[in-house]
Each structure stands twice: as structure tokens, then as C-alpha cells.
Amino acid sequence: MAYAAESRWSMAALSVTLAFISASAVISLYVVTKKSRELGTKVRELEASLASSLKKTAAERQGRIRAQQALRKAVAEPKSDSVECTSYPMTPIGTIRSSFSTRNGTPRQSLLVPLARARLVFSARIPPASIEGLGEYSHCWVIYVFHLNTDLDKLWKDPSKSKFKAKVRVPRLKGERVGVFATRSPHRPCPIGLTIAKVEAIQGHQILLSGADLVDGTPVLDVKPYLPYCDSVQDATVPKWLLGDNLLTVASICFSEEFIPTLSECWPLMEKKSLYASEDEFRNFVKEVLSWDIRSVSQRNQPHDSHVKPTTGHECFDGSSDSEGHLDDKVSSGSQSSSENIIYHLLVDGLDVSYTIGCHGNVVVGKVELASPSSRTRSN
């Protein structure tokens, strides 16, 4: 009897336990189902909110596009029926810092002076991330403004009175005139320049360039990587007057005895600001610049008193001597004919380098002085 009673109690306890477990399972299932429904409702609400936001964003984008189109149309519309005055406002993305403080002496084309260094400093509105990857290219195109042109004010403010000249003088043709669009003259209807330079390094928010034919302070509009497969045309042709590169080269270059001591005197004052690491590197840079006749057509034909000063006491050389020799070596080794030479001034890196060029195209580099504000104004 005792065993039967105990068995009944065990069965009863088991039944109660199973009932409790069943009830717990039902409650848990109810709770999970309720939470699932709540989560489903929230997901649907978020999806609806996302769809609404995307719709609003698309509408705002369409509005911006319409506004930009209207702005471009308003800017591009001529101000009158008789005068075409279509214009597009552009803000420079950066500024060039180079050794050439004036137009006089700046190379006529890019890569002619490999040591001609420049630094492109981007404006604060251009994020540094925008130049990531440019360092993987060897060269880049630089699109800029000829900001030192003397006719910019008339050209932009009143194009109808700018007296734009269809033809310009070409140095290689000894001053003969050619259509402006057949040249790379800075004096153009739209004073925009295009040059190629070697990318030496990316330094934070700046690009270090070499071989640049850019004057200090040049506003830059854009930078594009150079692509050899499409930017270089193998079978391209040019006029015959462009084939004679030797027309603008000098016969020889030598440095006077004054050059080294005067450079050593000025160098400590300019070393920290210079793009060149040593006096020797700066000397090589000067040699590369003056290896081309940087004088204008009018200076070669009839020198301007405001740019040069007459002097006597030097000779004309035939260029047969070593171009690295000093002035005394040149006098002793060349054939001389007494003549009056002109002292020209090359303003680079804040220094005033004087030089003469003889009747046979032999350049003698003279002394170096700190460039004064008056010399910069006179040269410009």
C-alpha cells in the first residue's frame, strides 16, 4: 500500500512539473512572438522612413541640378545683343611658388630647365586627400592663369575694348608675327596657360615640381596626370621654324671670378627660403637658365634702358673654350674684338644675377646680389 501511495505522489509531481514546463513554454512563446511583432513593426517604420529620406534627397538633388543649370545659363548669357560676353567664374585651387620672381628669365617652355623647381601650394578649400595617388605619376599637366599680363584688366572688364591682337611676335622667327593660336604666347583672348612638369614629391598639402616654366605667384586652375599613351602623339608634326632649337641656345657659359664670393656672401641670407640645397646646385640652376637666350626680341635687337645697363671692358668670345672656365681663362683663350657689352639681370630665388652676352653668343655670369624691390619692379 505504501509503495502504491508513493507511486501516485510521484506521478502527480511529474504531472505538475510537466504542466509548469508547458505553461512556461507557452508564456515564452507568447513573449517571443510579441517581441517579434514589435521588431517587425519597427523595421517597417524604419524602412518607410528610409524610403522617405531617399525620396527627399533625390528631390533636393534635382533641385540643386536645376539651380546650377539656371546659374550657368544666367552667367553664360551675353549682356547685350552686340557683344559676346560669355564667362564662367573659376577660382584658383592653389598658387605656384618658384624661383622666378619675374617673367624675364622664366623658361619659355617646360622641361627646358630641368632644375627649375616649383612648389604648388593648394588653398585651404582643397582637401589633402584630393592629391592622393598623384605621386605615382612621373609628370603632370598644370593649367594656370597668365596673371602678369598687362592687358588682363581690359580683357576681363571690357573685352570689346581690349584691342586683342590676332598676331604676336615669335622669338624663333626673330620677331616675325604669327597667329596667336599657332603659338604659346601668354597674350591670348583667354589668358590660360598649359604646362607639363615633373612630379618630384608630394609633401602634405603641396606638390614639389621640377622643369617648371612658371613664375612665382602663378594662380593654378587645375592639375591633371600626364598619360603617355594618349598625351604623346608619335607622328605629330610642327612648323619648320620650331625645329631649329639652336636658334635660342647660347654658344657658351662661363662664370666670372666675382660669382662665387658674391654668392657665398648672399647665400646664408637666402638658404632657408631657397628651393636649392647648396650653392653648387644653385649655380647649376643658373647655368641651365642662361644656356638659353632668355632675352626678348626687342632686347636682342635694341636693349631697353630700363632693363639693362651699358658697360665696357669685356670682350667677344668665339665659344671654343671650356664653358666652365672663368672670365680670365676666356680672355686668354679666345679671340677678342673690343665692343660694348650690356649687363642683363636674372632675378631668381630672391637674388639678382648679372650677366653679359657677347657678340657670338657667349655668356659671362657676373656677380650676385640680393634682389631689391626696385629691381623686381624694373624687370617686370
C-alpha positions in Angstrom: 0.0 0.0 0.0 2.8 2.4 0.9 4.5 1.7 -2.4 1.3 2.4 -4.4 0.8 5.7 -2.5 4.3 6.8 -3.1 4.0 6.0 -6.8 0.8 8.1 -7.0 2.6 11.0 -5.4 5.4 10.7 -7.9 3.1 10.7 -10.8 1.2 13.7 -9.5 4.5 15.6 -9.0 5.6 14.7 -12.6 2.3 15.9 -14.0 2.6 19.2 -12.1 6.2 19.7 -13.4 5.2 18.9 -17.0 2.3 21.3 -16.7 4.6 24.0 -15.3 7.0 23.5 -18.1 4.2 23.6 -20.7 2.9 26.8 -19.2 6.4 28.4 -19.2 6.9 27.4 -22.8 3.6 28.9 -23.8 4.4 32.1 -22.0 7.9 32.3 -23.5 6.5 31.7 -27.0 3.9 34.5 -26.4 6.7 36.9 -25.3 8.9 36.0 -28.3 6.0 36.4 -30.7 5.1 39.7 -29.2 8.7 41.0 -29.4 9.0 39.7 -33.0 5.9 41.6 -33.9 7.2 44.7 -32.3 10.6 44.4 -34.1 8.8 43.8 -37.4 6.8 46.9 -36.8 9.9 48.9 -36.1 11.7 47.5 -39.2 8.7 48.5 -41.3 8.7 52.0 -39.8 12.5 52.4 -40.4 12.1 51.2 -44.0 9.3 53.7 -44.6 11.5 56.5 -43.0 14.5 55.5 -45.2 12.3 55.5 -48.3 11.0 58.9 -47.4 14.6 60.2 -46.8 15.8 58.8 -50.1 12.9 60.5 -51.9 13.6 63.8 -50.3 17.3 63.5 -51.1 16.6 62.8 -54.7 14.2 65.8 -54.9 16.9 68.0 -53.3 19.5 66.8 -55.8 17.2 67.5 -58.7 16.6 71.0 -57.2 20.3 71.6 -56.9 20.8 70.5 -60.5 18.1 72.8 -61.8 19.6 75.7 -59.8 23.1 75.0 -61.2 21.7 74.8 -64.7 19.9 78.1 -64.2 23.1 79.7 -62.8 25.2 78.5 -65.7 22.6 79.8 -68.1 22.5 83.2 -66.4 26.3 83.5 -66.3 26.7 82.4 -69.9 24.1 84.7 -71.3 25.5 87.7 -73.3 25.0 91.0 -71.6 23.9 92.6 -74.9 22.9 91.5 -78.4 26.0 93.1 -80.0 28.8 92.0 -77.6 29.5 88.4 -76.7 30.4 88.2 -73.1 30.1 84.6 -72.1 32.1 83.8 -69.0 32.5 81.1 -66.4 33.8 82.1 -63.0 36.7 80.0 -61.8 38.6 80.2 -58.5 42.3 79.0 -58.4 42.9 75.8 -56.5 46.4 76.9 -55.5 49.4 79.1 -56.1 52.9 78.4 -57.5 56.0 79.2 -55.5 59.0 79.2 -57.8 62.5 80.7 -58.0 61.4 83.0 -60.9 60.1 86.2 -59.3 59.6 88.0 -62.7 58.6 87.0 -66.2 62.1 87.9 -67.5 64.2 84.8 -67.2 61.4 82.3 -66.7 61.9 79.5 -69.3 59.8 79.8 -72.4 58.7 76.2 -72.3 58.5 73.5 -69.7 61.3 70.9 -69.1 63.9 73.2 -70.9 65.5 73.8 -67.5 65.3 70.6 -65.5 66.5 72.3 -62.3 63.7 74.9 -62.5 61.8 73.8 -59.3 58.4 75.0 -58.2 56.1 74.2 -55.3 52.3 74.1 -55.9 50.6 75.1 -52.6 46.9 74.2 -52.6 44.4 76.5 -51.0 42.7 75.6 -47.8 39.4 74.6 -49.6 41.2 71.8 -51.4 41.4 68.7 -49.1 44.8 66.9 -49.0 43.1 63.7 -49.9 42.4 65.1 -53.4 46.1 64.7 -54.4 46.5 61.1 -53.1 47.9 58.9 -55.9 49.4 61.7 -57.9 52.8 60.8 -56.7 52.6 57.6 -58.6 52.8 59.6 -61.9 56.1 60.9 -63.2 54.7 64.1 -64.7 51.5 66.2 -64.6 49.8 68.9 -66.5 49.3 72.3 -64.8 46.6 74.6 -66.0 47.1 78.1 -64.8 46.5 81.9 -65.4 48.9 84.3 -67.0 48.4 86.7 -64.1 51.2 89.1 -65.0 49.7 90.0 -68.4 49.4 93.8 -68.7 46.1 93.6 -70.5 44.1 91.5 -68.0 42.1 94.4 -66.7 40.7 95.4 -70.0 40.4 91.9 -71.3 38.1 90.8 -68.4 36.3 94.0 -67.5 35.6 95.2 -71.1 36.5 92.7 -73.8 35.2 94.9 -76.5 37.9 97.5 -75.8 40.8 95.1 -75.0 42.3 95.6 -78.5 43.1 91.9 -78.8 46.0 91.3 -81.3 45.5 88.4 -83.7 49.2 88.0 -84.3 52.2 88.0 -81.9 55.9 88.2 -82.3 57.8 84.9 -82.2 61.3 84.8 -80.7 62.4 81.9 -83.0 61.4 83.9 -86.1 63.3 87.0 -84.8 60.2 88.9 -84.2 58.1 88.0 -87.2 54.4 87.8 -86.4 52.3 84.6 -86.3 48.7 83.9 -85.4 48.3 83.8 -81.7 46.7 80.3 -81.8 49.7 79.0 -83.6 51.9 80.0 -80.7 52.1 79.6 -76.9 52.1 83.3 -76.3 50.7 84.3 -72.9 48.7 87.2 -74.6 45.6 85.3 -75.6 41.8 86.0 -75.6 41.6 83.8 -72.5 44.9 84.1 -70.6 45.1 80.4 -69.7 48.4 78.5 -69.7 49.1 74.8 -70.0 52.5 73.3 -69.0 53.9 70.0 -68.0 56.2 69.4 -65.1 57.9 66.5 -63.3 56.3 65.4 -60.0 59.3 65.2 -57.6 57.3 64.6 -54.4 54.0 65.0 -52.6 54.7 66.9 -49.4 51.5 67.2 -47.4 49.3 69.8 -49.0 51.9 70.7 -51.6 53.4 69.2 -54.8 57.1 69.7 -55.5 57.7 70.1 -59.2 60.7 70.4 -61.5 61.2 71.5 -65.1 58.5 74.1 -64.5 58.3 77.3 -66.6 56.1 79.1 -64.0 56.7 82.5 -62.4 56.2 82.9 -58.6 52.6 83.6 -57.6 51.0 82.0 -60.6 47.4 81.0 -59.9 46.7 77.3 -60.7 43.2 76.3 -62.0 43.7 72.5 -62.3 46.2 69.7 -62.2 45.9 66.5 -64.3 48.2 63.5 -64.5 50.3 63.1 -67.7 49.3 59.9 -69.6 51.9 58.9 -72.2 49.6 56.5 -74.1 47.2 59.4 -75.1 49.1 62.6 -74.3 52.1 61.8 -76.6 51.5 61.7 -80.3 54.3 59.8 -82.1 53.7 61.1 -85.6 52.9 64.7 -84.6 54.3 67.5 -86.9 55.3 71.1 -86.2 56.2 74.1 -88.4 59.8 74.3 -89.7 60.5 77.4 -87.6 60.1 75.3 -84.5 62.7 72.7 -85.5 65.7 75.0 -85.0 66.3 74.7 -81.3 69.8 76.1 -81.6 68.3 79.5 -82.5 67.8 80.3 -78.9 70.8 78.5 -77.4 74.0 80.3 -76.4 77.5 79.4 -77.6 79.0 79.0 -74.1 78.6 80.0 -70.5 81.4 80.9 -68.0 81.4 82.4 -64.5 83.4 85.4 -63.6 85.7 85.5 -60.5 83.1 87.6 -58.7 80.4 85.0 -58.9 81.5 82.5 -56.2 82.5 85.0 -53.5 79.4 87.2 -54.0 77.1 84.1 -54.0 78.8 82.8 -50.8 78.1 86.2 -49.2 74.4 86.2 -50.1 73.7 82.5 -49.7 73.3 82.4 -45.9 70.5 85.0 -46.1 68.6 83.0 -48.7 69.4 79.4 -47.9 66.3 78.7 -45.8 64.0 80.2 -48.4 65.7 78.6 -51.4 64.4 75.6 -53.3 68.1 74.5 -53.7 70.1 72.7 -51.2 73.6 74.2 -51.9 75.4 76.9 -53.7 76.7 74.5 -56.3 73.1 73.4 -57.0 72.0 77.0 -57.4 75.0 77.6 -59.7 74.0 74.7 -61.9 70.4 76.1 -62.0 71.7 79.5 -63.2 73.8 77.8 -65.8 70.7 75.8 -67.1 68.6 79.0 -67.3 71.2 81.0 -69.1 72.1 78.2 -71.5 69.1 79.6 -73.5 69.0 83.2 -74.7 66.3 84.5 -72.3 66.2 88.0 -73.8 63.2 89.2 -75.6 63.2 90.0 -79.3 63.3 93.7 -78.6 66.2 93.2 -76.1 68.2 91.4 -78.6 67.6 93.9 -81.3 67.5 97.1 -79.3 68.1 96.7 -75.5 65.8 98.6 -73.1 67.5 101.0 -70.8 65.1 100.2 -68.0 66.1 96.5 -68.1 69.9 96.7 -68.8 72.9 98.9 -68.2 75.7 99.6 -70.7 79.3 98.7 -69.7 82.7 98.4 -71.3 85.8 96.3 -70.7 84.8 92.8 -71.8 85.4 91.0 -75.0 83.5 88.9 -77.5 84.5 85.2 -77.5 84.2 82.6 -80.2 82.9 79.9 -77.8 85.8 77.5 -78.4 86.9 77.4 -74.8 85.6 75.4 -71.9 82.2 76.8 -70.9 83.1 76.2 -67.2 86.1 78.5 -67.3 86.3 81.8 -65.6 86.5 85.2 -67.2 90.3 85.4 -67.2 90.5 82.0 -68.8 88.1 83.1 -71.5 90.1 86.3 -72.3 93.3 84.4 -72.6 92.0 81.6 -74.8 89.5 83.3 -77.2 89.9 85.8 -80.0 88.9 89.3 -78.9 87.4 92.3 -80.5 86.7 95.3 -78.4 83.0 96.0 -78.1 80.4 97.5 -75.7 78.5 94.9 -73.7 75.2 95.2 -71.9 74.7 94.0 -68.4 71.5 92.0 -68.0 69.9 90.9 -64.8 68.4 87.5 -63.9 66.2 87.6 -60.8 65.9 84.1 -59.3 65.4 82.9 -55.7 65.5 86.4 -54.4 68.9 87.0 -55.9 70.0 89.4 -58.7 72.4 87.6 -61.0 74.1 89.9 -63.5 75.4 88.6 -66.8 76.6 89.7 -70.2 76.3 88.1 -73.6 78.9 88.7 -76.3 78.6 89.2 -80.0 79.0 85.5 -80.7 76.5 84.4 -78.0 79.0 83.7 -75.2 77.5 84.3 -71.7 79.6 85.6 -68.8 77.9 85.4 -65.5 78.9 88.2 -63.2 78.3 88.9 -59.5 75.3 88.0 -57.3 73.4 90.5 -55.1 70.2 90.4 -53.1 67.3 91.4 -55.3 65.8 94.7 -54.2 62.1 95.6 -54.7 63.0 98.2 -57.3 64.9 95.6 -59.4 61.8 93.4 -59.4 59.6 96.2 -60.5 62.0 97.3 -63.2 62.3 93.7 -64.5 58.6 93.2 -64.6 
